[in-house]
Amino acid sequence: MKIQQMYPWIKTLLPIIGIGVFIYIIYDIGIHNINESISKINVVFFIISFMIFFPRIIISTYKWKIISTEQGINIGLTSLLKFNIIGIFYGTVTPLWIGDYIRIPYLQEETGEPFGKCASTVIIDQAVELVALFILALGGGLIIIRRLPMVFLALFALFIIFMIAAIFLKDKKRSRRFFLFIYRFFIPQKLKGLMEQEFHSFYSHIPPLKFLFFPLLLEIGSYILFFTQIFILTLSFPFNIPYTKFILIYPIASLISLIPIAVSGLGTREGTLIHLFALYGIPSDKIVAISLGGYIVTLLLPSFIGGILSISMHKKEKTSSLQKKKSDLIR
């Protein structure tokens, strides 16, 4: 079987593995124990936790607004906020948050800017998010370095590899040489001109690294609110884990959950959290309950909002398209 023919099988198999891990964890702990733990989550804490989503998404979107403005894309914060929440919807239901790239066509349609330029601002925004998550996870790695030294070393190695790759690809000439092989042998002749054009538009307004320092600080603040949402749910239980340790250790599991073997990291995240917080004597059923509760307030409920926005915008586009056709017929 050729490698190309194996891709659909791989795409299907990896999410099944992740779901399989998740089902095994649920079975091993006992669904009754997990249900009992989830039922103990205080409703007031749950509501407070969810409400923090709104300032968090505003901060994260404002960071994206700063980046897009620097790249010459003029668009209101409200529109970006809609696209960001829609991105959560599509990202939640796809491995590795691939669905979040839906923001690119939305941004292009709204602004009329080239696709490559819109793709550039979304990818830079995602890269800043990943660096922020790495920074917090490295802080967590330092906390547990005595007990699990390999965790910190692995995180640090991955962070260095990511930064080297990002700095290498930031340079247009280096990037061009890197992708030249793909361009020559894998891009159809009729698309070569378009790809060349979009490549130039992608690199037309790349901001300098020092400019991204403030957006990075904003994203770190946004992530702190993200993990604070989950920490609030832990207040429903008798165990006591310090706030700082929780919001630094949890990002390690969030990073590992990005491995594309499950939708929304189900299974990989819970398995990692069980091992990490076992160091503090937290029972596995409580950890799974907190993880699932955190998933609901930070991603699932916001994704419902994103789904509604997506459907609403699609209906508006359909209506305006029909009205345009009618007016053209009348003319």
C-alpha positions in Angstrom: 0.0 0.0 0.0 1.4 3.4 -1.0 2.0 6.1 1.7 -0.6 8.4 0.1 -3.2 5.6 0.4 -2.4 5.1 4.1 -3.2 8.7 5.0 -7.0 8.2 5.3 -6.4 5.1 7.5 -4.0 7.0 9.7 -6.4 10.0 10.1 -9.2 7.5 11.1 -7.0 5.4 13.3 -5.4 8.1 15.5 -8.6 9.6 16.9 -9.8 6.0 17.6 -6.7 5.4 19.6 -7.3 8.5 21.6 -10.9 7.7 22.3 -9.8 4.1 23.2 -7.4 5.5 25.8 -10.2 7.7 27.2 -12.6 4.7 27.4 -10.0 2.6 29.1 -9.4 5.3 31.7 -13.1 5.6 32.4 -13.4 1.8 32.6 -10.4 1.5 34.9 -11.5 4.2 37.3 -15.2 3.2 37.1 -17.9 5.3 35.5 -19.8 5.3 38.8 -16.9 6.9 40.7 -16.5 9.5 38.0 -20.2 10.3 37.9 -20.2 10.7 41.6 -17.2 13.1 41.5 -18.7 15.2 38.7 -22.0 15.5 40.7 -20.0 17.0 43.5 -18.9 20.0 41.5 -20.5 23.1 43.0 -22.9 24.8 40.6 -21.8 28.2 41.8 -18.2 27.4 41.1 -19.2 26.0 37.7 -21.0 29.2 36.7 -18.1 31.4 37.9 -15.7 29.3 36.0 -17.7 29.6 32.8 -18.1 33.4 33.1 -14.3 33.8 33.1 -14.4 32.6 29.5 -15.6 36.0 28.3 -12.7 38.2 29.6 -10.3 35.4 28.5 -11.5 35.3 24.9 -11.5 39.1 24.7 -7.8 39.3 25.9 -6.8 36.5 23.4 -8.7 38.2 20.6 -7.2 41.6 21.4 -3.8 39.9 21.0 -4.8 38.7 17.6 -6.1 42.2 16.8 -2.6 43.7 17.6 -0.9 41.2 15.3 -3.3 41.6 12.4 -3.1 45.5 12.6 0.7 45.3 12.5 0.4 43.2 9.4 -1.8 45.8 7.7 -5.2 44.0 8.2 -7.7 46.5 9.4 -10.7 44.8 11.0 -12.8 45.5 14.1 -12.3 43.6 17.4 -16.0 42.4 17.3 -15.5 40.6 14.0 -12.3 39.0 15.2 -14.1 37.9 18.4 -16.7 36.1 16.3 -14.1 34.4 14.2 -12.1 33.3 17.3 -15.2 31.8 18.9 -16.1 30.0 15.6 -12.5 28.8 15.5 -13.0 27.2 19.0 -16.1 25.4 17.6 -14.2 23.9 14.6 -11.0 23.4 16.6 -12.8 21.5 19.4 -14.1 18.8 17.0 -10.8 18.3 15.1 -7.4 16.7 16.3 -4.5 19.2 16.7 -7.0 22.1 16.5 -6.8 22.0 12.7 -10.3 23.4 12.5 -9.1 26.6 14.0 -7.7 27.5 10.5 -11.3 28.2 9.5 -10.5 31.7 10.8 -8.4 32.3 7.6 -11.3 32.2 5.0 -13.6 34.2 7.4 -10.9 36.8 7.8 -10.3 36.9 4.0 -13.9 37.3 3.2 -14.4 40.1 5.8 -11.3 42.1 4.8 -10.7 41.2 1.1 -7.0 40.7 1.9 -5.0 38.0 0.1 -5.4 34.4 1.5 -1.7 34.2 2.2 -1.7 37.4 4.3 -4.7 36.2 6.3 -3.1 32.8 6.8 0.0 34.5 8.0 -1.7 36.4 10.8 -3.7 33.3 12.0 -0.5 31.2 12.0 1.5 33.8 13.9 -1.4 34.1 16.4 -1.4 30.3 16.9 2.4 30.3 17.3 2.2 32.9 20.0 -0.4 30.8 21.8 1.8 27.8 21.6 4.9 29.7 23.0 2.7 31.0 25.8 1.6 27.4 26.6 5.2 26.2 26.5 6.3 28.9 28.9 3.7 27.9 31.5 4.4 24.2 31.0 8.1 24.7 31.5 7.3 26.5 34.7 5.3 23.4 35.7 8.2 21.2 34.6 10.5 23.0 37.0 8.0 22.4 39.9 8.1 18.6 39.4 11.7 18.4 38.1 12.9 16.5 41.2 10.3 13.8 40.8 9.9 13.7 37.0 13.1 15.3 35.5 12.5 13.7 32.1 9.3 15.7 31.8 11.1 19.0 32.0 13.9 17.9 29.7 11.4 16.7 27.1 9.4 20.0 27.3 12.5 22.0 27.0 13.8 20.1 24.0 10.5 20.4 22.2 10.4 24.1 23.0 13.9 24.6 21.5 13.0 22.6 18.4 9.8 24.7 17.9 11.7 28.0 18.4 14.5 27.0 16.0 11.8 26.0 13.4 9.9 29.2 13.8 12.9 31.4 13.5 14.1 29.4 10.5 10.8 29.7 8.7 10.3 33.3 9.6 13.0 34.3 7.0 11.4 34.4 3.6 14.6 33.3 1.7 15.2 30.3 3.9 11.6 29.3 3.9 11.5 29.6 0.1 14.5 27.2 -0.2 12.9 24.9 2.2 9.6 24.6 0.3 11.1 24.8 -3.1 11.2 20.9 -3.4 7.5 20.7 -2.6 6.7 23.5 -5.0 8.6 22.0 -7.9 7.4 18.4 -7.6 4.1 18.4 -5.7 2.3 21.6 -6.8 0.4 21.2 -10.1 1.6 23.6 -12.9 -1.8 25.4 -13.1 -1.5 26.3 -9.3 2.1 27.3 -9.3 1.4 30.9 -10.1 -1.3 31.2 -7.4 1.0 29.5 -4.8 3.8 31.9 -5.7 1.5 34.8 -5.2 0.2 33.6 -1.9 3.7 32.8 -0.7 4.7 36.4 -1.2 1.6 37.7 0.4 2.2 35.4 3.4 5.6 37.0 4.0 4.7 40.6 3.0 4.1 41.9 6.5 5.7 39.5 9.0 6.2 41.4 12.2 9.7 41.4 14.0 10.0 39.0 16.9 10.4 41.8 19.4 7.0 43.2 18.4 5.4 39.9 19.5 6.6 40.3 23.1 3.5 42.2 24.2 1.0 39.8 22.4 2.9 37.0 24.1 2.3 38.6 27.5 -1.4 39.0 26.7 -1.7 35.3 25.7 0.1 34.2 28.9 -2.5 36.2 30.8 -5.3 34.6 28.7 -4.0 31.1 29.5 -3.7 31.9 33.2 -7.4 32.7 33.1 -8.0 29.5 31.1 -6.4 27.4 33.8 -8.0 29.5 36.5 -11.4 28.4 35.1 -10.4 24.8 35.7 -8.8 25.5 39.1 -12.1 27.0 40.4 -13.7 23.6 39.8 -11.2 22.0 42.2 -12.6 24.1 45.0 -15.6 21.7 45.1 -13.4 19.0 46.5 -11.6 18.5 49.9 -8.1 18.2 48.5 -5.9 21.3 48.6 -3.5 22.0 45.8 -1.8 25.5 45.6 -3.2 27.7 42.8 0.3 28.5 41.3 1.3 24.8 41.1 -2.1 23.9 39.5 -2.0 26.5 36.7 1.6 25.6 35.9 1.3 21.8 36.0 -1.9 21.6 34.1 -0.4 23.2 30.9 1.9 20.1 30.6 -1.2 18.0 30.1 -2.6 20.6 27.7 0.5 20.4 25.6 0.5 16.6 25.5 -3.2 16.7 24.5 -2.2 18.4 21.3 -0.7 15.1 20.1 -3.2 14.3 17.2 -4.5 11.0 18.5 -7.8 12.3 19.9 -10.4 15.0 19.4 -9.9 17.7 22.0 -7.2 15.7 23.6 -9.7 13.3 25.3 -7.7 10.4 26.9 -4.2 11.8 26.5 -5.0 14.8 28.7 -6.7 12.7 31.4 -4.0 10.1 31.4 -1.3 12.7 31.8 -3.2 14.6 34.5 -3.7 11.4 36.5 0.1 10.8 36.6 1.0 14.4 37.3 -1.4 15.1 40.1 -0.9 11.7 41.7 2.3 13.4 43.0 -0.1 15.5 45.2 -2.3 12.6 46.3 -5.3 13.6 44.2 -7.5 10.5 43.4 -7.8 9.6 39.7 -11.6 9.8 39.7 -11.5 13.4 40.9 -8.9 14.3 38.3 -11.0 12.9 35.5 -14.1 14.8 36.9 -12.1 18.0 37.0 -10.7 17.5 33.5 -14.1 16.8 32.0 -15.6 19.7 33.9 -12.8 21.9 32.7 -13.4 20.7 29.2 -17.0 21.7 29.4 -16.5 25.2 30.7 -13.4 26.1 28.7 -14.2 24.5 25.3 -17.5 22.6 25.0 -19.8 25.5 26.0 -17.8 28.1 24.1 -17.9 25.8 21.1 -21.7 25.7 21.2 -21.6 29.5 21.0 -19.2 29.3 18.1 -21.5 26.8 16.3 -24.5 29.1 16.7 -22.4 32.0 15.4 -21.2 29.9 12.4 -24.7 28.9 11.5 -26.0 32.5 11.9 -23.3 33.9 9.7 -23.8 31.2 7.1 -27.6 32.1 7.0 -26.8 35.8 6.6 -24.4 35.0 3.7 -27.1 32.9 2.1 -29.7 35.6 2.5 -27.5 38.4 1.1 -26.5 36.1 -1.8 -30.2 35.4 -2.7 -31.0 39.2 -2.4 -28.2 40.0 -4.7 -29.4 37.5 -7.3 -32.9 38.9 -7.1 -31.7 42.5 -7.5 -29.6 41.4 -10.5 -32.6 39.7 -12.1 -34.8 42.8 -11.6 -32.1 44.9 -13.3 
